[in-house]
Amino acid sequence: MPILTTLKPAIELTEVWKYEQGGREPRLALRQLAEKLLPEAQALVTPAVVVDFFPVSEVKHDRITLEGGHRLRGPDAARLLAPAKEVVVGVVTIGPALEEQASQYFANGQPAHGYLLDCLGTAAVTNLVQQVCAHLENLAAARGWPLGFPLSPGDAGWPIAEQKTVFALVPAETIGVRLTDSCAMLPKKSISFVAGLGPGMLTAAEGSQCDYCSLRDTCRYRHGPQ
């Protein structure tokens, strides 16, 4: 069960504006403050990743059954993972320090600092997932298969309650991530995901979960192929 701690997220301000400003260039004062906060954000990031691989034993219209008996439930998730011969399950985090500092800024009456530091944290954990998937693509290629794009509980067609299954499959506590009663992750700058390995998997270069969401034509946060 690989636990990766050597990856270092690259925080790009262009990614921050893409998600937080809808691709629009922010006003000068906001951009300058983000540039000032960037070194602090990078210093506060403590990335960690835990992943594991599970052979698929059965596919049905609303669930994927893994060897060992765990089931990933949800009709859209099952459809997208249907070609998979194996499933990789992972949890990634940048740790609690950045969000704690962002909260401190808000408490000190510096909401712009808190907001932008939080945005930088979102960009960091998103980039970390991209780096992990690039690593997993190499492992999948060694098996002779493509890696499908990652899905997270709460995405369209996959209930947030499926977080419980993800956390049953990988020991996220070993990297300091826990699940609340409402299935939110702590630290908040954490992402859980599942991706399929197998012939015919739709890769990140070919699409994303946003292609299957009912808000795909209007959502400002939509992802394209990567």
Phi and psi in degrees as a GROMACS rama.xvg file:
@    title "Ramachandran Plot"
@    xaxis  label "Phi"
@    yaxis  label "Psi"
@TYPE xy
-65.1623  134.67  PRO-2
-119.333  115.851  ILE-3
-104.084  127.738  LEU-4
-128.535  4.59409  THR-5
-95.6258  -12.2773  THR-6
-71.5814  141.701  LEU-7
-125.231  113.533  LYS-8
-61.4886  141.112  PRO-9
-98.1028  115.418  ALA-10
-92.1292  113.539  ILE-11
-107.231  125.839  GLU-12
-63.4138  -30.2555  LEU-13
-61.9136  -32.9218  THR-14
-70.9943  -36.7577  GLU-15
-59.4574  -47.9397  VAL-16
-69.2608  -30.8116  TRP-17
-62.7086  -40.5068  LYS-18
-89.7007  -32.4676  TYR-19
-98.7639  -21.0056  GLU-20
-118.773  10.7024  GLN-21
62.4736  28.1315  GLY-22
87.4329  -5.61274  GLY-23
-81.2857  146.233  ARG-24
-69.7606  129.408  GLU-25
-74.7489  165.216  PRO-26
-64.3868  158.005  ARG-27
-57.2074  -44.1624  LEU-28
-62.5644  -38.8764  ALA-29
-67.6995  -42.285  LEU-30
-64.088  -42.1051  ARG-31
-66.2436  -38.6312  GLN-32
-66.9993  -39.759  LEU-33
-62.4603  -41.3537  ALA-34
-63.2826  -37.2465  GLU-35
-68.0723  -36.3551  LYS-36
-82.0947  -15.8714  LEU-37
-56.4874  -48.7294  LEU-38
-60.2381  -36.7486  PRO-39
-64.4289  -43.3958  GLU-40
-60.5888  -45.1031  ALA-41
-62.3774  -36.7732  GLN-42
-71.1654  -26.3002  ALA-43
-86.467  -10.937  LEU-44
-80.052  126.375  VAL-45
-126.847  84.0977  THR-46
-72.2556  145.704  PRO-47
-152.221  147.846  ALA-48
-141.54  137.699  VAL-49
-128.477  131.423  VAL-50
-137.897  158.752  VAL-51
-154.677  157.647  ASP-52
-111.347  141.616  PHE-53
-137.114  123.601  PHE-54
-63.853  145.79  PRO-55
-89.2662  130.365  VAL-56
-104.662  -25.3394  SER-57
-158.836  142.893  GLU-58
-123.649  127.09  VAL-59
-127.432  174.777  LYS-60
-63.6839  -24.3505  HIS-61
-125.18  10.2885  ASP-62
-163.585  153.651  ARG-63
-115.426  124.891  ILE-64
-100.752  128.199  THR-65
-98.3374  156.719  LEU-66
-59.8404  132.879  GLU-67
105.88  -14.7232  GLY-68
101.45  -11.0993  GLY-69
-68.225  143.884  HIS-70
-122.147  135.558  ARG-71
-98.5634  113.192  LEU-72
-105.447  144.927  ARG-73
137.851  123.187  GLY-74
-61.0214  -42.5605  PRO-75
-71.0032  -41.3609  ASP-76
-61.9259  -42.1074  ALA-77
-63.438  -39.5818  ALA-78
-65.4489  -42.6391  ARG-79
-71.2525  -30.1302  LEU-80
-92.3054  -0.545673  LEU-81
-54.6665  -37.9871  ALA-82
-75.1009  -6.33654  PRO-83
-69.5105  136.965  ALA-84
-94.1327  -28.4127  LYS-85
-135.976  159.425  GLU-86
-127.379  133.535  VAL-87
-103.686  131.982  VAL-88
-118.294  134.809  VAL-89
-147.376  159.092  GLY-90
-133.333  131.651  VAL-91
-125.122  152.023  VAL-92
-151.945  154.44  THR-93
-105.892  10.5242  ILE-94
83.8146  177.082  GLY-95
-91.7797  -13.4188  PRO-96
-63.2555  -41.2186  ALA-97
-65.5515  -46.422  LEU-98
-68.9756  -30.2282  GLU-99
-65.5669  -40.3728  GLU-100
-68.5562  -37.9733  GLN-101
-60.7798  -42.6605  ALA-102
-63.0354  -36.1648  SER-103
-65.8592  -38.892  GLN-104
-60.7732  -44.1234  TYR-105
-61.6751  -42.6839  PHE-106
-64.7669  -29.0116  ALA-107
-87.4279  7.18811  ASN-108
77.5077  29.1815  GLY-109
-121.876  67.6828  GLN-110
-63.5148  -34.2257  PRO-111
-64.7267  -40.8028  ALA-112
-61.931  -45.6307  HIS-113
-63.5877  -43.9253  GLY-114
-62.187  -47.6134  TYR-115
-70.0099  -36.9878  LEU-116
-64.2938  -38.8201  LEU-117
-62.545  -41.6266  ASP-118
-61.9975  -41.2831  CYS-119
-63.9996  -35.5641  LEU-120
-65.0378  -39.3636  GLY-121
-62.3848  -43.3333  THR-122
-62.656  -37.3449  ALA-123
-66.4474  -47.7007  ALA-124
-70.5179  -31.7324  VAL-125
-65.3192  -43.2987  THR-126
-65.266  -35.6275  ASN-127
-61.9271  -42.0128  LEU-128
-61.4885  -41.4763  VAL-129
-61.7452  -40.8279  GLN-130
-65.8429  -41.6627  GLN-131
-61.9687  -43.2111  VAL-132
-65.3394  -35.7472  CYS-133
-62.8217  -39.9462  ALA-134
-64.378  -43.0503  HIS-135
-68.7245  -31.0787  LEU-136
-59.4137  -38.3049  GLU-137
-66.8345  -40.6083  ASN-138
-65.4915  -39.9097  LEU-139
-64.6981  -41.4714  ALA-140
-61.2942  -35.4069  ALA-141
-65.0717  -24.7053  ALA-142
-86.9034  -6.95369  ARG-143
87.886  17.4561  GLY-144
-127.994  155.405  TRP-145
-80.0431  159.182  PRO-146
-99.3248  126.856  LEU-147
-71.7287  161.527  GLY-148
-68.4473  150.298  PHE-149
-74.109  144.366  PRO-150
-117.643  145.148  LEU-151
-123.786  142.448  SER-152
-54.0349  133.129  PRO-153
103.292  -17.1031  GLY-154
-66.485  164.972  ASP-155
-54.5362  127.984  ALA-156
83.4737  4.01614  GLY-157
-136.669  106.249  TRP-158
-60.5184  147.054  PRO-159
-62.1162  -25.2619  ILE-160
-62.5502  -18.1355  ALA-161
-68.2681  -7.9943  GLU-162
-54.2473  -35.718  GLN-163
-61.8818  -37.3095  LYS-164
-68.7596  -43.9329  THR-165
-57.1765  -46.0448  VAL-166
-72.9457  -19.8821  PHE-167
-76.4302  -24.0814  ALA-168
-88.5634  -35.0001  LEU-169
-125.607  140.866  VAL-170
-81.8517  78.553  PRO-171
-62.048  -22.7142  ALA-172
-64.0121  -21.6775  GLU-173
-69.6897  -17.862  THR-174
-113.063  15.7346  ILE-175
83.1048  19.9068  GLY-176
-109.416  133.083  VAL-177
-129.846  164.886  ARG-178
-110.859  133.472  LEU-179
-83.5104  173.814  THR-180
-62.1506  -27.2376  ASP-181
-91.9854  10.0391  SER-182
71.388  19.8996  CYS-183
-84.708  151.518  ALA-184
-97.1508  143.515  MET-185
-126.685  129.442  LEU-186
-59.74  155.721  PRO-187
-67.814  -31.3763  LYS-188
-82.9457  62.6516  LYS-189
-135.147  151.234  SER-190
-137.031  132.89  ILE-191
-105.988  151.287  SER-192
-155.899  161.507  PHE-193
-134.547  138.566  VAL-194
-139.147  145.406  ALA-195
-94.3561  149.974  GLY-196
-121.545  127.009  LEU-197
163.351  166.284  GLY-198
-65.1707  135.029  PRO-199
86.3388  5.44218  GLY-200
-68.2357  139.339  MET-201
-79.3306  116.857  LEU-202
-87.0515  170.568  THR-203
-64.7733  -23.7013  ALA-204
-75.8355  -14.6124  ALA-205
-109.104  -16.0568  GLU-206
177.087  -172.206  GLY-207
-154.34  172.301  SER-208
-61.2013  -22.7493  GLN-209
-63.9373  -24.5333  CYS-210
-65.518  -15.7721  ASP-211
-113.091  8.93719  TYR-212
-94.1291  144.563  CYS-213
-67.1746  -17.4831  SER-214
-99.558  15.3003  LEU-215
-61.314  -25.8094  ARG-216
-88.0268  -10.893  ASP-217
-126.297  -13.2214  THR-218
-72.2601  128.678  CYS-219
-71.9933  -18.2251  ARG-220
-97.4414  9.48264  TYR-221
-59.4476  137.831  ARG-222
-95.1471  140.009  HIS-223
-99.7013  -179.556  GLY-224
-57.8051  145.798  PRO-225
